[in-house]
Amino acid sequence: MSYVVFAEELLDAADAKGRTVATLEQAFAQIACRCGLNYFFEPTDRGWKMVLVDVERPARNPDPIYSNYKRASDAQHHLMEQAVDGRIRGHMAVSLRDFEDRLAHRF
């Protein structure tokens, strides 16, 4: 599935072409990079968490994101889905199909 990254900054479908990536992982990586964040996954008693670290200003680390999934690969995917929903400093990515549908219904 393709994703439009930084969808909150776009006005129309033509703008989306240069902001489209092939995977959720690529979308998340672009958001983390723009925000200057490193990240790692850590197991918890109830599943997993993604710890985000601001490399320039550690005092501004975003709150961790949690998943109740037990299997690491499932949890990591779930955590990335949450991370691209706008909770990391307002940046988001949406599926290309959802983006196009939202634009079609906007007018």
Backbone as XML, in Angstrom:
<?xml version="1.0"?>
<chain id="A" units="angstrom">
  <residue number="1" name="MET">
    <atom name="N" x="0.845" y="-1.172" z="0.000"/>
    <atom name="CA" x="0.000" y="0.000" z="0.000"/>
    <atom name="C" x="0.892" y="1.237" z="0.000"/>
  </residue>
  <residue number="2" name="SER">
    <atom name="N" x="0.544" y="2.214" z="-0.788"/>
    <atom name="CA" x="1.289" y="3.471" z="-0.838"/>
    <atom name="C" x="0.755" y="4.439" z="0.209"/>
  </residue>
  <residue number="3" name="TYR">
    <atom name="N" x="1.651" y="5.288" z="0.700"/>
    <atom name="CA" x="1.289" y="6.287" z="1.714"/>
    <atom name="C" x="1.705" y="7.670" z="1.243"/>
  </residue>
  <residue number="4" name="VAL">
    <atom name="N" x="0.886" y="8.652" z="1.565"/>
    <atom name="CA" x="1.218" y="10.048" z="1.337"/>
    <atom name="C" x="1.758" y="10.586" z="2.653"/>
  </residue>
  <residue number="5" name="VAL">
    <atom name="N" x="2.989" y="11.080" z="2.640"/>
    <atom name="CA" x="3.653" y="11.555" z="3.855"/>
    <atom name="C" x="3.464" y="13.063" z="3.974"/>
  </residue>
  <residue number="6" name="PHE">
    <atom name="N" x="3.305" y="13.537" z="5.198"/>
    <atom name="CA" x="3.054" y="14.947" z="5.491"/>
    <atom name="C" x="1.783" y="15.404" z="4.782"/>
  </residue>
  <residue number="7" name="ALA">
    <atom name="N" x="0.757" y="14.562" z="4.840"/>
    <atom name="CA" x="-0.506" y="14.833" z="4.156"/>
    <atom name="C" x="-1.154" y="16.121" z="4.647"/>
  </residue>
  <residue number="8" name="GLU">
    <atom name="N" x="-0.880" y="16.523" z="5.874"/>
    <atom name="CA" x="-1.500" y="17.732" z="6.416"/>
    <atom name="C" x="-1.035" y="18.987" z="5.686"/>
  </residue>
  <residue number="9" name="GLU">
    <atom name="N" x="0.054" y="18.894" z="4.927"/>
    <atom name="CA" x="0.593" y="20.053" z="4.219"/>
    <atom name="C" x="0.109" y="20.152" z="2.778"/>
  </residue>
  <residue number="10" name="LEU">
    <atom name="N" x="-0.656" y="19.185" z="2.317"/>
    <atom name="CA" x="-1.026" y="19.121" z="0.902"/>
    <atom name="C" x="-2.420" y="19.686" z="0.651"/>
  </residue>
  <residue number="11" name="LEU">
    <atom name="N" x="-2.574" y="20.282" z="-0.520"/>
    <atom name="CA" x="-3.851" y="20.870" z="-0.892"/>
    <atom name="C" x="-4.576" y="20.070" z="-1.964"/>
  </residue>
  <residue number="12" name="ASP">
    <atom name="N" x="-3.832" y="19.369" z="-2.814"/>
    <atom name="CA" x="-4.489" y="18.614" z="-3.875"/>
    <atom name="C" x="-3.686" y="17.375" z="-4.245"/>
  </residue>
  <residue number="13" name="ALA">
    <atom name="N" x="-4.275" y="16.548" z="-5.099"/>
    <atom name="CA" x="-3.657" y="15.274" z="-5.470"/>
    <atom name="C" x="-2.347" y="15.469" z="-6.228"/>
  </residue>
  <residue number="14" name="ALA">
    <atom name="N" x="-2.217" y="16.544" z="-6.977"/>
    <atom name="CA" x="-0.976" y="16.781" z="-7.714"/>
    <atom name="C" x="0.201" y="16.934" z="-6.754"/>
  </residue>
  <residue number="15" name="ASP">
    <atom name="N" x="-0.025" y="17.560" z="-5.605"/>
    <atom name="CA" x="1.028" y="17.710" z="-4.607"/>
    <atom name="C" x="1.444" y="16.358" z="-4.016"/>
  </residue>
  <residue number="16" name="ALA">
    <atom name="N" x="0.536" y="15.421" z="-3.984"/>
    <atom name="CA" x="0.781" y="14.126" z="-3.342"/>
    <atom name="C" x="1.789" y="13.276" z="-4.096"/>
  </residue>
  <residue number="17" name="LYS">
    <atom name="N" x="1.934" y="13.479" z="-5.383"/>
    <atom name="CA" x="2.823" y="12.615" z="-6.173"/>
    <atom name="C" x="4.260" y="12.630" z="-5.656"/>
  </residue>
  <residue number="18" name="GLY">
    <atom name="N" x="4.770" y="13.753" z="-5.273"/>
    <atom name="CA" x="6.139" y="13.839" z="-4.763"/>
    <atom name="C" x="6.284" y="13.456" z="-3.307"/>
  </residue>
  <residue number="19" name="ARG">
    <atom name="N" x="5.175" y="13.179" z="-2.655"/>
    <atom name="CA" x="5.192" y="12.837" z="-1.229"/>
    <atom name="C" x="4.695" y="11.416" z="-0.969"/>
  </residue>
  <residue number="20" name="THR">
    <atom name="N" x="4.712" y="10.582" z="-1.984"/>
    <atom name="CA" x="4.187" y="9.228" z="-1.859"/>
    <atom name="C" x="5.338" y="8.230" z="-1.711"/>
  </residue>
  <residue number="21" name="VAL">
    <atom name="N" x="5.210" y="7.340" z="-0.732"/>
    <atom name="CA" x="6.187" y="6.269" z="-0.516"/>
    <atom name="C" x="5.460" y="4.934" z="-0.563"/>
  </residue>
  <residue number="22" name="ALA">
    <atom name="N" x="6.218" y="3.874" z="-0.727"/>
    <atom name="CA" x="5.624" y="2.556" z="-0.951"/>
    <atom name="C" x="5.167" y="1.842" z="0.321"/>
  </residue>
  <residue number="23" name="THR">
    <atom name="N" x="5.773" y="2.148" z="1.468"/>
    <atom name="CA" x="5.466" y="1.366" z="2.664"/>
    <atom name="C" x="5.244" y="2.243" z="3.890"/>
  </residue>
  <residue number="24" name="LEU">
    <atom name="N" x="4.600" y="1.653" z="4.866"/>
    <atom name="CA" x="4.402" y="2.312" z="6.153"/>
    <atom name="C" x="5.743" y="2.624" z="6.801"/>
  </residue>
  <residue number="25" name="GLU">
    <atom name="N" x="6.692" y="1.719" z="6.691"/>
    <atom name="CA" x="8.003" y="1.912" z="7.291"/>
    <atom name="C" x="8.710" y="3.133" z="6.701"/>
  </residue>
  <residue number="26" name="GLN">
    <atom name="N" x="8.589" y="3.324" z="5.376"/>
    <atom name="CA" x="9.189" y="4.489" z="4.738"/>
    <atom name="C" x="8.506" y="5.776" z="5.194"/>
  </residue>
  <residue number="27" name="ALA">
    <atom name="N" x="7.187" y="5.736" z="5.315"/>
    <atom name="CA" x="6.443" y="6.911" z="5.775"/>
    <atom name="C" x="6.875" y="7.289" z="7.189"/>
  </residue>
  <residue number="28" name="PHE">
    <atom name="N" x="6.956" y="6.296" z="8.064"/>
    <atom name="CA" x="7.386" y="6.553" z="9.434"/>
    <atom name="C" x="8.810" y="7.106" z="9.466"/>
  </residue>
  <residue number="29" name="ALA">
    <atom name="N" x="9.710" y="6.520" z="8.673"/>
    <atom name="CA" x="11.107" y="6.962" z="8.661"/>
    <atom name="C" x="11.219" y="8.424" z="8.233"/>
  </residue>
  <residue number="30" name="GLN">
    <atom name="N" x="10.422" y="8.841" z="7.260"/>
    <atom name="CA" x="10.466" y="10.234" z="6.822"/>
    <atom name="C" x="9.995" y="11.180" z="7.920"/>
  </residue>
  <residue number="31" name="ILE">
    <atom name="N" x="8.956" y="10.796" z="8.637"/>
    <atom name="CA" x="8.453" y="11.631" z="9.730"/>
    <atom name="C" x="9.489" y="11.704" z="10.854"/>
  </residue>
  <residue number="32" name="ALA">
    <atom name="N" x="10.050" y="10.561" z="11.231"/>
    <atom name="CA" x="11.060" y="10.544" z="12.296"/>
    <atom name="C" x="12.263" y="11.399" z="11.907"/>
  </residue>
  <residue number="33" name="CYS">
    <atom name="N" x="12.690" y="11.299" z="10.661"/>
    <atom name="CA" x="13.840" y="12.070" z="10.195"/>
    <atom name="C" x="13.546" y="13.566" z="10.227"/>
  </residue>
  <residue number="34" name="ARG">
    <atom name="N" x="12.388" y="13.970" z="9.728"/>
    <atom name="CA" x="12.045" y="15.390" z="9.726"/>
    <atom name="C" x="12.014" y="15.961" z="11.139"/>
  </residue>
  <residue number="35" name="CYS">
    <atom name="N" x="11.586" y="15.148" z="12.086"/>
    <atom name="CA" x="11.492" y="15.604" z="13.478"/>
    <atom name="C" x="12.805" y="15.457" z="14.232"/>
  </residue>
  <residue number="36" name="GLY">
    <atom name="N" x="13.822" y="14.879" z="13.609"/>
    <atom name="CA" x="15.111" y="14.699" z="14.266"/>
    <atom name="C" x="15.056" y="13.653" z="15.364"/>
  </residue>
  <residue number="37" name="LEU">
    <atom name="N" x="14.289" y="12.586" z="15.127"/>
    <atom name="CA" x="14.090" y="11.567" z="16.155"/>
    <atom name="C" x="14.775" y="10.258" z="15.806"/>
  </residue>
  <residue number="38" name="ASN">
    <atom name="N" x="15.381" y="9.671" z="16.798"/>
    <atom name="CA" x="15.775" y="8.272" z="16.756"/>
    <atom name="C" x="14.688" y="7.512" z="17.507"/>
  </residue>
  <residue number="39" name="TYR">
    <atom name="N" x="14.658" y="6.211" z="17.321"/>
    <atom name="CA" x="13.639" y="5.422" z="18.006"/>
    <atom name="C" x="14.147" y="4.011" z="18.229"/>
  </residue>
  <residue number="40" name="PHE">
    <atom name="N" x="13.533" y="3.360" z="19.194"/>
    <atom name="CA" x="13.790" y="1.943" z="19.401"/>
    <atom name="C" x="12.545" y="1.327" z="20.012"/>
  </residue>
  <residue number="41" name="PHE">
    <atom name="N" x="12.440" y="0.010" z="19.860"/>
    <atom name="CA" x="11.313" y="-0.743" z="20.388"/>
    <atom name="C" x="11.756" y="-1.475" z="21.638"/>
  </residue>
  <residue number="42" name="GLU">
    <atom name="N" x="10.891" y="-1.478" z="22.622"/>
    <atom name="CA" x="11.228" y="-2.085" z="23.905"/>
    <atom name="C" x="10.041" y="-2.910" z="24.406"/>
  </residue>
  <residue number="43" name="PRO">
    <atom name="N" x="10.291" y="-4.159" z="24.828"/>
    <atom name="CA" x="9.182" y="-4.951" z="25.367"/>
    <atom name="C" x="8.717" y="-4.394" z="26.713"/>
  </residue>
  <residue number="44" name="THR">
    <atom name="N" x="7.424" y="-4.559" z="26.983"/>
    <atom name="CA" x="6.852" y="-4.170" z="28.270"/>
    <atom name="C" x="6.091" y="-5.363" z="28.819"/>
  </residue>
  <residue number="45" name="ASP">
    <atom name="N" x="5.554" y="-5.216" z="30.017"/>
    <atom name="CA" x="4.769" y="-6.295" z="30.612"/>
    <atom name="C" x="3.525" y="-6.630" z="29.794"/>
  </residue>
  <residue number="46" name="ARG">
    <atom name="N" x="2.989" y="-5.639" z="29.089"/>
    <atom name="CA" x="1.727" y="-5.826" z="28.355"/>
    <atom name="C" x="1.900" y="-5.866" z="26.845"/>
  </residue>
  <residue number="47" name="GLY">
    <atom name="N" x="3.101" y="-5.761" z="26.327"/>
    <atom name="CA" x="3.333" y="-5.754" z="24.881"/>
    <atom name="C" x="4.650" y="-5.090" z="24.549"/>
  </residue>
  <residue number="48" name="TRP">
    <atom name="N" x="4.562" y="-3.995" z="23.775"/>
    <atom name="CA" x="5.759" y="-3.284" z="23.331"/>
    <atom name="C" x="5.529" y="-1.783" z="23.407"/>
  </residue>
  <residue number="49" name="LYS">
    <atom name="N" x="6.632" y="-1.032" z="23.411"/>
    <atom name="CA" x="6.541" y="0.411" z="23.281"/>
    <atom name="C" x="7.615" y="0.889" z="22.325"/>
  </residue>
  <residue number="50" name="MET">
    <atom name="N" x="7.322" y="2.011" z="21.674"/>
    <atom name="CA" x="8.288" y="2.687" z="20.826"/>
    <atom name="C" x="8.770" y="3.904" z="21.606"/>
  </residue>
  <residue number="51" name="VAL">
    <atom name="N" x="10.060" y="3.961" z="21.849"/>
    <atom name="CA" x="10.653" y="5.090" z="22.551"/>
    <atom name="C" x="11.251" y="6.010" z="21.495"/>
  </residue>
  <residue number="52" name="LEU">
    <atom name="N" x="10.851" y="7.271" z="21.530"/>
    <atom name="CA" x="11.322" y="8.270" z="20.569"/>
    <atom name="C" x="12.285" y="9.211" z="21.276"/>
  </residue>
  <residue number="53" name="VAL">
    <atom name="N" x="13.427" y="9.475" z="20.636"/>
    <atom name="CA" x="14.473" y="10.295" z="21.242"/>
    <atom name="C" x="14.813" y="11.450" z="20.302"/>
  </residue>
  <residue number="54" name="ASP">
    <atom name="N" x="14.651" y="12.675" z="20.796"/>
    <atom name="CA" x="15.051" y="13.867" z="20.047"/>
    <atom name="C" x="16.564" y="13.972" z="20.152"/>
  </residue>
  <residue number="55" name="VAL">
    <atom name="N" x="17.266" y="13.814" z="19.034"/>
    <atom name="CA" x="18.727" y="13.740" z="19.076"/>
    <atom name="C" x="19.380" y="15.066" z="19.435"/>
  </residue>
  <residue number="56" name="GLU">
    <atom name="N" x="18.742" y="16.182" z="19.135"/>
    <atom name="CA" x="19.325" y="17.484" z="19.456"/>
    <atom name="C" x="18.907" y="18.000" z="20.823"/>
  </residue>
  <residue number="57" name="ARG">
    <atom name="N" x="17.666" y="17.698" z="21.222"/>
    <atom name="CA" x="17.156" y="18.196" z="22.504"/>
    <atom name="C" x="16.424" y="17.075" z="23.242"/>
  </residue>
  <residue number="58" name="PRO">
    <atom name="N" x="17.163" y="16.232" z="23.945"/>
    <atom name="CA" x="16.550" y="15.103" z="24.645"/>
    <atom name="C" x="15.443" y="15.497" z="25.626"/>
  </residue>
  <residue number="59" name="ALA">
    <atom name="N" x="15.458" y="16.722" z="26.108"/>
    <atom name="CA" x="14.395" y="17.162" z="27.018"/>
    <atom name="C" x="13.052" y="17.279" z="26.295"/>
  </residue>
  <residue number="60" name="ARG">
    <atom name="N" x="13.069" y="17.258" z="24.963"/>
    <atom name="CA" x="11.841" y="17.372" z="24.167"/>
    <atom name="C" x="11.402" y="16.036" z="23.579"/>
  </residue>
  <residue number="61" name="ASN">
    <atom name="N" x="11.824" y="14.939" z="24.173"/>
    <atom name="CA" x="11.413" y="13.630" z="23.670"/>
    <atom name="C" x="9.896" y="13.503" z="23.690"/>
  </residue>
  <residue number="62" name="PRO">
    <atom name="N" x="9.319" y="13.033" z="22.574"/>
    <atom name="CA" x="7.876" y="12.759" z="22.599"/>
    <atom name="C" x="7.574" y="11.609" z="23.558"/>
  </residue>
  <residue number="63" name="ASP">
    <atom name="N" x="6.337" y="11.525" z="23.998"/>
    <atom name="CA" x="5.928" y="10.415" z="24.848"/>
    <atom name="C" x="6.053" y="9.103" z="24.088"/>
  </residue>
  <residue number="64" name="PRO">
    <atom name="N" x="6.375" y="8.023" z="24.789"/>
    <atom name="CA" x="6.419" y="6.713" z="24.125"/>
    <atom name="C" x="5.039" y="6.350" z="23.582"/>
  </residue>
  <residue number="65" name="ILE">
    <atom name="N" x="5.029" y="5.472" z="22.609"/>
    <atom name="CA" x="3.791" y="4.952" z="22.033"/>
    <atom name="C" x="3.716" y="3.479" z="22.410"/>
  </residue>
  <residue number="66" name="TYR">
    <atom name="N" x="2.542" y="3.008" z="22.800"/>
    <atom name="CA" x="2.383" y="1.641" z="23.315"/>
    <atom name="C" x="1.509" y="0.778" z="22.404"/>
  </residue>
  <residue number="67" name="SER">
    <atom name="N" x="1.809" y="-0.512" z="22.425"/>
    <atom name="CA" x="1.012" y="-1.507" z="21.719"/>
    <atom name="C" x="0.833" y="-2.722" z="22.626"/>
  </residue>
  <residue number="68" name="ASN">
    <atom name="N" x="-0.349" y="-3.307" z="22.584"/>
    <atom name="CA" x="-0.618" y="-4.520" z="23.361"/>
    <atom name="C" x="-0.272" y="-5.798" z="22.598"/>
  </residue>
  <residue number="69" name="TYR">
    <atom name="N" x="0.157" y="-5.656" z="21.357"/>
    <atom name="CA" x="0.551" y="-6.837" z="20.592"/>
    <atom name="C" x="1.759" y="-7.495" z="21.251"/>
  </residue>
  <residue number="70" name="LYS">
    <atom name="N" x="1.776" y="-8.807" z="21.261"/>
    <atom name="CA" x="2.864" y="-9.551" z="21.903"/>
    <atom name="C" x="4.002" y="-9.867" z="20.929"/>
  </residue>
  <residue number="71" name="ARG">
    <atom name="N" x="3.658" y="-10.244" z="19.698"/>
    <atom name="CA" x="4.683" y="-10.593" z="18.717"/>
    <atom name="C" x="5.362" y="-9.319" z="18.232"/>
  </residue>
  <residue number="72" name="ALA">
    <atom name="N" x="6.680" y="-9.313" z="18.226"/>
    <atom name="CA" x="7.451" y="-8.098" z="17.927"/>
    <atom name="C" x="7.089" y="-7.490" z="16.576"/>
  </residue>
  <residue number="73" name="SER">
    <atom name="N" x="6.988" y="-8.297" z="15.538"/>
    <atom name="CA" x="6.710" y="-7.739" z="14.206"/>
    <atom name="C" x="5.324" y="-7.104" z="14.151"/>
  </residue>
  <residue number="74" name="ASP">
    <atom name="N" x="4.336" y="-7.726" z="14.788"/>
    <atom name="CA" x="2.987" y="-7.151" z="14.829"/>
    <atom name="C" x="2.972" y="-5.850" z="15.620"/>
  </residue>
  <residue number="75" name="ALA">
    <atom name="N" x="3.677" y="-5.845" z="16.742"/>
    <atom name="CA" x="3.729" y="-4.656" z="17.590"/>
    <atom name="C" x="4.420" y="-3.505" z="16.867"/>
  </residue>
  <residue number="76" name="GLN">
    <atom name="N" x="5.518" y="-3.786" z="16.187"/>
    <atom name="CA" x="6.238" y="-2.728" z="15.488"/>
    <atom name="C" x="5.376" y="-2.105" z="14.391"/>
  </residue>
  <residue number="77" name="HIS">
    <atom name="N" x="4.656" y="-2.926" z="13.666"/>
    <atom name="CA" x="3.759" y="-2.400" z="12.632"/>
    <atom name="C" x="2.667" y="-1.536" z="13.278"/>
  </residue>
  <residue number="78" name="HIS">
    <atom name="N" x="2.074" y="-2.026" z="14.347"/>
    <atom name="CA" x="1.026" y="-1.281" z="15.053"/>
    <atom name="C" x="1.567" y="0.042" z="15.587"/>
  </residue>
  <residue number="79" name="LEU">
    <atom name="N" x="2.765" y="0.028" z="16.135"/>
    <atom name="CA" x="3.370" y="1.252" z="16.663"/>
    <atom name="C" x="3.638" y="2.267" z="15.556"/>
  </residue>
  <residue number="80" name="MET">
    <atom name="N" x="4.095" y="1.805" z="14.398"/>
    <atom name="CA" x="4.323" y="2.724" z="13.282"/>
    <atom name="C" x="3.016" y="3.290" z="12.753"/>
  </residue>
  <residue number="81" name="GLU">
    <atom name="N" x="1.966" y="2.464" z="12.723"/>
    <atom name="CA" x="0.651" y="2.975" z="12.319"/>
    <atom name="C" x="0.217" y="4.123" z="13.223"/>
  </residue>
  <residue number="82" name="GLN">
    <atom name="N" x="0.432" y="3.963" z="14.508"/>
    <atom name="CA" x="0.070" y="5.017" z="15.450"/>
    <atom name="C" x="0.954" y="6.254" z="15.262"/>
  </residue>
  <residue number="83" name="ALA">
    <atom name="N" x="2.238" y="6.029" z="14.991"/>
    <atom name="CA" x="3.188" y="7.137" z="14.892"/>
    <atom name="C" x="2.909" y="8.046" z="13.698"/>
  </residue>
  <residue number="84" name="VAL">
    <atom name="N" x="2.306" y="7.522" z="12.637"/>
    <atom name="CA" x="2.054" y="8.342" z="11.453"/>
    <atom name="C" x="0.669" y="8.988" z="11.464"/>
  </residue>
  <residue number="85" name="ASP">
    <atom name="N" x="-0.030" y="8.905" z="12.589"/>
    <atom name="CA" x="-1.397" y="9.452" z="12.637"/>
    <atom name="C" x="-1.460" y="10.902" z="13.100"/>
  </residue>
  <residue number="86" name="GLY">
    <atom name="N" x="-0.307" y="11.548" z="13.202"/>
    <atom name="CA" x="-0.275" y="12.953" z="13.589"/>
    <atom name="C" x="0.184" y="13.187" z="15.009"/>
  </residue>
  <residue number="87" name="ARG">
    <atom name="N" x="0.404" y="12.129" z="15.768"/>
    <atom name="CA" x="0.788" y="12.313" z="17.168"/>
    <atom name="C" x="2.251" y="12.708" z="17.355"/>
  </residue>
  <residue number="88" name="ILE">
    <atom name="N" x="3.070" y="12.564" z="16.322"/>
    <atom name="CA" x="4.464" y="13.008" z="16.429"/>
    <atom name="C" x="4.562" y="14.399" z="15.815"/>
  </residue>
  <residue number="89" name="ARG">
    <atom name="N" x="4.470" y="15.375" z="16.687"/>
    <atom name="CA" x="4.600" y="16.790" z="16.317"/>
    <atom name="C" x="3.677" y="17.184" z="15.167"/>
  </residue>
  <residue number="90" name="GLY">
    <atom name="N" x="2.522" y="16.520" z="15.098"/>
    <atom name="CA" x="1.496" y="16.886" z="14.135"/>
    <atom name="C" x="1.667" y="16.339" z="12.731"/>
  </residue>
  <residue number="91" name="HIS">
    <atom name="N" x="2.740" y="15.614" z="12.466"/>
    <atom name="CA" x="2.984" y="15.100" z="11.119"/>
    <atom name="C" x="2.245" y="13.795" z="10.910"/>
  </residue>
  <residue number="92" name="MET">
    <atom name="N" x="1.714" y="13.634" z="9.700"/>
    <atom name="CA" x="0.960" y="12.418" z="9.436"/>
    <atom name="C" x="1.194" y="11.898" z="8.029"/>
  </residue>
  <residue number="93" name="ALA">
    <atom name="N" x="0.873" y="10.627" z="7.874"/>
    <atom name="CA" x="0.864" y="9.977" z="6.573"/>
    <atom name="C" x="-0.447" y="9.197" z="6.495"/>
  </residue>
  <residue number="94" name="VAL">
    <atom name="N" x="-1.042" y="9.180" z="5.324"/>
    <atom name="CA" x="-2.280" y="8.423" z="5.105"/>
    <atom name="C" x="-2.106" y="7.596" z="3.848"/>
  </residue>
  <residue number="95" name="SER">
    <atom name="N" x="-2.917" y="6.555" z="3.729"/>
    <atom name="CA" x="-2.832" y="5.754" z="2.513"/>
    <atom name="C" x="-3.215" y="6.629" z="1.327"/>
  </residue>
  <residue number="96" name="LEU">
    <atom name="N" x="-2.595" y="6.377" z="0.201"/>
    <atom name="CA" x="-2.866" y="7.157" z="-1.005"/>
    <atom name="C" x="-4.343" y="7.073" z="-1.360"/>
  </residue>
  <residue number="97" name="ARG">
    <atom name="N" x="-4.922" y="5.910" z="-1.227"/>
    <atom name="CA" x="-6.344" y="5.731" z="-1.542"/>
    <atom name="C" x="-7.218" y="6.599" z="-0.637"/>
  </residue>
  <residue number="98" name="ASP">
    <atom name="N" x="-6.948" y="6.597" z="0.674"/>
    <atom name="CA" x="-7.726" y="7.433" z="1.598"/>
    <atom name="C" x="-7.552" y="8.911" z="1.282"/>
  </residue>
  <residue number="99" name="PHE">
    <atom name="N" x="-6.327" y="9.303" z="0.934"/>
    <atom name="CA" x="-6.060" y="10.701" z="0.604"/>
    <atom name="C" x="-6.880" y="11.122" z="-0.612"/>
  </residue>
  <residue number="100" name="GLU">
    <atom name="N" x="-6.871" y="10.298" z="-1.644"/>
    <atom name="CA" x="-7.629" y="10.613" z="-2.861"/>
    <atom name="C" x="-9.121" y="10.636" z="-2.587"/>
  </residue>
  <residue number="101" name="ASP">
    <atom name="N" x="-9.605" y="9.704" z="-1.760"/>
    <atom name="CA" x="-11.038" y="9.687" z="-1.403"/>
    <atom name="C" x="-11.432" y="10.942" z="-0.647"/>
  </residue>
  <residue number="102" name="ARG">
    <atom name="N" x="-10.603" y="11.365" z="0.290"/>
    <atom name="CA" x="-10.904" y="12.581" z="1.064"/>
    <atom name="C" x="-10.940" y="13.808" z="0.169"/>
  </residue>
  <residue number="103" name="LEU">
    <atom name="N" x="-10.021" y="13.892" z="-0.787"/>
    <atom name="CA" x="-10.022" y="15.014" z="-1.712"/>
    <atom name="C" x="-11.274" y="15.015" z="-2.587"/>
  </residue>
  <residue number="104" name="ALA">
    <atom name="N" x="-11.684" y="13.851" z="-3.042"/>
    <atom name="CA" x="-12.862" y="13.746" z="-3.911"/>
    <atom name="C" x="-14.131" y="14.194" z="-3.186"/>
  </residue>
  <residue number="105" name="HIS">
    <atom name="N" x="-14.204" y="13.977" z="-1.882"/>
    <atom name="CA" x="-15.405" y="14.322" z="-1.103"/>
    <atom name="C" x="-15.339" y="15.717" z="-0.520"/>
  </residue>
  <residue number="106" name="ARG">
    <atom name="N" x="-14.217" y="16.385" z="-0.692"/>
    <atom name="CA" x="-14.040" y="17.703" z="-0.104"/>
    <atom name="C" x="-14.815" y="18.773" z="-0.845"/>
  </residue>
  <residue number="107" name="PHE">
    <atom name="N" x="-15.052" y="18.592" z="-2.119"/>
    <atom name="CA" x="-15.693" y="19.639" z="-2.925"/>
    <atom name="C" x="-17.138" y="19.350" z="-3.185"/>
  </residue>
</chain>
